[in-house]
Amino acid sequence: MAKAYLGLGTNLGDKEKNLRDAVQKIGERIGNVSSLSAFYATIPWGFQSENTFLNAVACVETTLPPHELLAIAQQIERETGRTTKPANHTYADRIIDIDLLMWENLIINTPNLTLPHPLMHKRRFVMEPFAEIAPDVSHPVLGETIYNLYQYILRHS
């Protein structure tokens, strides 16, 4: 079993229900959700919106390889009501967003998947819940623990 870390976010509709529904589907299709952070209310990142976000990070124990896990996460997004995912890296309001942050200490750089997630260490809304559930996990590229990366964001924000 591998440990994969997923970032979850929503800023439309019943946000808590959106996160809980996504976590349930993740548990049914991807693997055992062994830990789930608290839900964090956050402001939008990378775009303007009147809708605040609710974010969390989950650790999933899975037998799925990373690309298959990503495909299932994207299927869950569509089933949960996410209609589009911008291809040009613009951000918009969404019912659910599921990002594959890390899969063990694997480093992947393909057109469809980059691991670890290339922006996670710059996003407080990711690093705060990640540090809550896995402070001692080491970022395989940066060589720092999740806790230290989160502390860096706090000192520089």
ZIZI-V868471 format. One record per residue. N is the residue number from 0. RES is the residue in three letters. SS is DSSP state (a for helix, b for strand, c for the rest). PSI is psi in whole degrees, -180 to 180 (999 if undefined). Layout:
# ZIZI-V868471
n=N res=RES ss=SS psi=PSI
n=N res=RES ss=SS psi=PSI
This chain:
# ZIZI-V868471
n=0 res=MET ss=c psi=135
n=1 res=ALA ss=b psi=153
n=2 res=LYS ss=b psi=122
n=3 res=ALA ss=b psi=143
n=4 res=TYR ss=b psi=128
n=5 res=LEU ss=b psi=134
n=6 res=GLY ss=b psi=135
n=7 res=LEU ss=b psi=139
n=8 res=GLY ss=b psi=151
n=9 res=THR ss=b psi=144
n=10 res=ASN ss=c psi=20
n=11 res=LEU ss=c psi=149
n=12 res=GLY ss=c psi=-151
n=13 res=ASP ss=c psi=93
n=14 res=LYS ss=a psi=-44
n=15 res=GLU ss=a psi=-42
n=16 res=LYS ss=a psi=-40
n=17 res=ASN ss=a psi=-46
n=18 res=LEU ss=a psi=-45
n=19 res=ARG ss=a psi=-40
n=20 res=ASP ss=a psi=-43
n=21 res=ALA ss=a psi=-44
n=22 res=VAL ss=a psi=-40
n=23 res=GLN ss=a psi=-46
n=24 res=LYS ss=a psi=-38
n=25 res=ILE ss=a psi=-45
n=26 res=GLY ss=a psi=-35
n=27 res=GLU ss=a psi=-34
n=28 res=ARG ss=a psi=-23
n=29 res=ILE ss=c psi=-43
n=30 res=GLY ss=c psi=-178
n=31 res=ASN ss=b psi=123
n=32 res=VAL ss=b psi=99
n=33 res=SER ss=b psi=-23
n=34 res=SER ss=b psi=149
n=35 res=LEU ss=b psi=129
n=36 res=SER ss=c psi=172
n=37 res=ALA ss=c psi=166
n=38 res=PHE ss=c psi=128
n=39 res=TYR ss=b psi=125
n=40 res=ALA ss=b psi=127
n=41 res=THR ss=b psi=163
n=42 res=ILE ss=c psi=157
n=43 res=PRO ss=c psi=148
n=44 res=TRP ss=c psi=124
n=45 res=GLY ss=c psi=-2
n=46 res=PHE ss=c psi=164
n=47 res=GLN ss=c psi=136
n=48 res=SER ss=c psi=150
n=49 res=GLU ss=c psi=-12
n=50 res=ASN ss=c psi=121
n=51 res=THR ss=c psi=163
n=52 res=PHE ss=b psi=160
n=53 res=LEU ss=b psi=125
n=54 res=ASN ss=b psi=154
n=55 res=ALA ss=b psi=167
n=56 res=VAL ss=b psi=138
n=57 res=ALA ss=b psi=144
n=58 res=CYS ss=b psi=128
n=59 res=VAL ss=b psi=129
n=60 res=GLU ss=b psi=120
n=61 res=THR ss=b psi=156
n=62 res=THR ss=c psi=-3
n=63 res=LEU ss=c psi=142
n=64 res=PRO ss=c psi=158
n=65 res=PRO ss=a psi=-45
n=66 res=HIS ss=a psi=-37
n=67 res=GLU ss=a psi=-41
n=68 res=LEU ss=a psi=-46
n=69 res=LEU ss=a psi=-44
n=70 res=ALA ss=a psi=-41
n=71 res=ILE ss=a psi=-40
n=72 res=ALA ss=a psi=-42
n=73 res=GLN ss=a psi=-35
n=74 res=GLN ss=a psi=-42
n=75 res=ILE ss=a psi=-42
n=76 res=GLU ss=a psi=-48
n=77 res=ARG ss=a psi=-44
n=78 res=GLU ss=a psi=-30
n=79 res=THR ss=a psi=-6
n=80 res=GLY ss=c psi=1
n=81 res=ARG ss=c psi=118
n=82 res=THR ss=c psi=-34
n=83 res=THR ss=c psi=155
n=84 res=LYS ss=c psi=110
n=85 res=PRO ss=c psi=135
n=86 res=ALA ss=c psi=-19
n=87 res=ASN ss=c psi=23
n=88 res=HIS ss=c psi=25
n=89 res=THR ss=c psi=153
n=90 res=TYR ss=c psi=153
n=91 res=ALA ss=c psi=168
n=92 res=ASP ss=c psi=149
n=93 res=ARG ss=c psi=149
n=94 res=ILE ss=c psi=-43
n=95 res=ILE ss=c psi=145
n=96 res=ASP ss=b psi=129
n=97 res=ILE ss=b psi=115
n=98 res=ASP ss=b psi=133
n=99 res=LEU ss=b psi=110
n=100 res=LEU ss=b psi=-51
n=101 res=MET ss=b psi=152
n=102 res=TRP ss=b psi=101
n=103 res=GLU ss=c psi=-135
n=104 res=ASN ss=c psi=26
n=105 res=LEU ss=c psi=141
n=106 res=ILE ss=c psi=121
n=107 res=ILE ss=b psi=139
n=108 res=ASN ss=b psi=89
n=109 res=THR ss=c psi=168
n=110 res=PRO ss=c psi=-29
n=111 res=ASN ss=c psi=-16
n=112 res=LEU ss=c psi=129
n=113 res=THR ss=b psi=124
n=114 res=LEU ss=b psi=139
n=115 res=PRO ss=c psi=163
n=116 res=HIS ss=c psi=127
n=117 res=PRO ss=c psi=-17
n=118 res=LEU ss=c psi=-3
n=119 res=MET ss=a psi=-39
n=120 res=HIS ss=a psi=-7
n=121 res=LYS ss=a psi=-3
n=122 res=ARG ss=c psi=112
n=123 res=ARG ss=a psi=-38
n=124 res=PHE ss=a psi=-15
n=125 res=VAL ss=a psi=-48
n=126 res=MET ss=a psi=-31
n=127 res=GLU ss=a psi=-53
n=128 res=PRO ss=a psi=-31
n=129 res=PHE ss=a psi=-45
n=130 res=ALA ss=a psi=-28
n=131 res=GLU ss=a psi=-42
n=132 res=ILE ss=a psi=-20
n=133 res=ALA ss=a psi=58
n=134 res=PRO ss=c psi=-30
n=135 res=ASP ss=c psi=-2
n=136 res=VAL ss=c psi=139
n=137 res=SER ss=b psi=134
n=138 res=HIS ss=c psi=121
n=139 res=PRO ss=c psi=-17
n=140 res=VAL ss=c psi=-46
n=141 res=LEU ss=c psi=-19
n=142 res=GLY ss=c psi=18
n=143 res=GLU ss=c psi=155
n=144 res=THR ss=b psi=159
n=145 res=ILE ss=a psi=-40
n=146 res=TYR ss=a psi=-46
n=147 res=ASN ss=a psi=-38
n=148 res=LEU ss=a psi=-40
n=149 res=TYR ss=a psi=-43
n=150 res=GLN ss=a psi=-36
n=151 res=TYR ss=a psi=-44
n=152 res=ILE ss=a psi=-44
n=153 res=LEU ss=a psi=-41
n=154 res=ARG ss=a psi=-26
n=155 res=HIS ss=c psi=20
n=156 res=SER ss=c psi=999
